[in-house]
Amino acid sequence: MVLRNTKREDAAFISFHVWVLGMSIVALLNESVPHILASFFTHVAATAWAGFQIYSTEVFRKKFNRLILDGACRDPVDLVPDSWDAGYWSLRRNSEVPILAFNVAALFLSAFMTWKLLKSFGWQTFKRVGASRSVNKLYSIVLTLSIVIQLSLFFMAVTLATWVDQLANGSMAKLADYKTFYQIVFILTLITLIPWLVTERRGPMLIFLVLSIWFFAGFGGMFLANSFRWTFMTWSFFGVMASLSVIFTLTAFVLGLVCWRNFGRGLKQQLVVEEALAGHDFVTVDRKGDIEKVAFPVEVPLPTYSVAFDTRRM
């Protein structure tokens, strides 16, 4: 069972890198600040995940040696050599260590590129048209919500996929309860999460908030099922994914509630103006400062102009 779960984790890890690549491409094509930041955060998560994979494999190796090789199967042939120089453990190490090294290198490169891109076109969406401080604050909340949604999307999808696979192929599938309700709540939450956040549509946004509450209730109710509770407690990967999906969904719910309460305060109109100016190649006027103003402290000697005045008659 542990080996099957390891395969599921590896499949999720591969899909995670594909998702990160797609998000990075979208960020570059759209010059989207939320996508750029979300891509950087996913690189951080990928590096942490790669390090955790090495730790998890080592824990599994020690547990296998203690329970199988040094326990029930002490005298028979060593099925999985406990040496890191051969066999299954060597194959795992030879794949996991380079993956961690590549992820660390990619993380540093991503950090540098994120800094350069944000410096290039960063948080300057409304500087062209002179948006008020309150509108800029609202837009910052919307950007944060967009980042949270993009992060929660993957973790919710992975949680759903791993749980459905566990229900279909796991050893506790026959004991599962409420699985149809759980799937419906997840799918509806994913479908109703995105479209109305910037267009300020109160009706669909209210539906999203209600469905988020249903999702929390459904997640809590799933602990009544023995199969879900057992999987959550014994499979650390599934527990982490499910917990992160709930945390991000809760954060999206709170930020969505804040955005819903601030509908009609000028953000939509500012976005329309910004889009219109962007279509006409409007260029920002950048003031360098008053050219007649002397910098303080003074870096060069100031002229006194004493020769311009006739002081002999004073």
Secondary structure, 3 states (H helix, E strand, C coil): CHHHHHHHHHHHHHHHHHHHHHHHHHHHHHCCHHHHHHHHHHHHHHHHHHHHHHHHHHHHHHHHHHHHHHHHCCCCCCCCCCCCCCHHHHHHHHHHHHHHHHHHHHHHHHHHHHHHHHHHHCCCCCCCCCCCHHHHHHHHHHHHHHHHHHHHHHHHHHHHHHHHHHHHHCCCHHHCCCHHHHHHHHHHHHHCCCCCCCCCCHHHHHHHHHHHHHHHHHHHHHHHCHHHHHHHHHCHHHHHHHHHHHHHHHHHHHHHHHHHHCCCCCHHHHHHHHHHHHHCCCCCCCCCCCCCCCCCCCCCCCCCCHHHCCCCCC
